[in-house]
Amino acid sequence: MVVLVAAALLLLSCGRNRQASPVDTPVDSADVEVADTTEVDSLELLVTDTPMPKAADELFDDFIFNFAANRKLQMERIHFPLPVTRNGQTEDVTREQWKIERFFLHQDYYTVLFDSERQMALMNDTSVRRATVEKIYFNTGAVIQYAFSRIHGAWMLLSVKTDPIAANRNASFLDFYHKFVTDSVFQSESLHETVQFTGPDPDDDFSQMEGVITADTWPAFAPELPEKMIYNIVYGEPTKPTGSMIFMMRGIANGFEQTLTFKLHNGHWKLTKLNT
């Protein structure tokens, strides 16, 4: 992440007295569509007067944090009139009609889905020219897709489209995920025979511990996961489903990262690996 935004986010997060996991109270973006909270406004004051470094356009992750935090930059990086499609109907939204989109800056984390570790590597690939931010709402069954392209070296928002979850390429996993995080019995039934575990050693801050988790020990390791909505970022062109899914949670300016790896077994998703 660009140092400018990372430092600003770190300053804002220091006063929150958060625990290790950032999902203390999952936030539903449907309830804070614009998300002009005091913290976000404070962040904007910190970054607006400083031009975004040119290098921030090399990686989409660097750009999207600046885009969300800087109102002036966001207005410069939207191709107006912007086609916005809902229920099959497209409307051209003007500069005057646009409401500032903060994405995940109102919370302490964001989530991403990957089909493979190779796809995960695209986060750090400077050759990526297209990216789509997805806001996935389980309460309404909708996915809002923000499509970006890098044009002449600069990332631009080119369109917004809302589709049902059922039409999403990850529909099978998303349906499973929502039940996995809202039904504890189903969650236990969705564990592989053994779940490979990697995490920090409680006795040594500089070491990792490895082991296996079984159904009877799962409650002690089960992470807290968002239930109402999640984000996803598609880096580059979407790929065909592979029968595996890596669900990643990344903290914003707090170093938190957690991945859960799921695989399809006989048509059923199973958790096979947990890294914290």
Salt bridges, closest charged atoms under 4 A:
ASP24 OD2 - ARG18 NH2 3.30
GLU33 OE2 - LYS135 NZ 3.20
ASP36 OD1 - ARG71 NH2 3.90
ASP36 OD1 - ARG102 NH2 3.37
GLU39 OE1 - ARG16 NH2 2.88
GLU44 OE2 - ARG71 NE 3.15
GLU44 OE1 - ARG102 NH2 2.57
ASP57 OD2 - ARG77 NH2 2.83
ASP61 OD2 - ARG250 NH1 3.74
GLU76 OE2 - LYS72 NZ 2.72
GLU91 OE1 - ARG86 NH1 3.96
GLU101 OE1 - LYS135 NZ 3.26
ASP108 OD1 - ARG16 NH1 1.80
ASP108 OD2 - ARG18 NE 2.57
ASP115 OD2 - ARG169 NH2 2.63
ASP163 OD2 - LYS161 NZ 3.71
GLU237 OE2 - ARG130 NH1 2.83
GLU257 OE1 - ARG250 NE 3.14
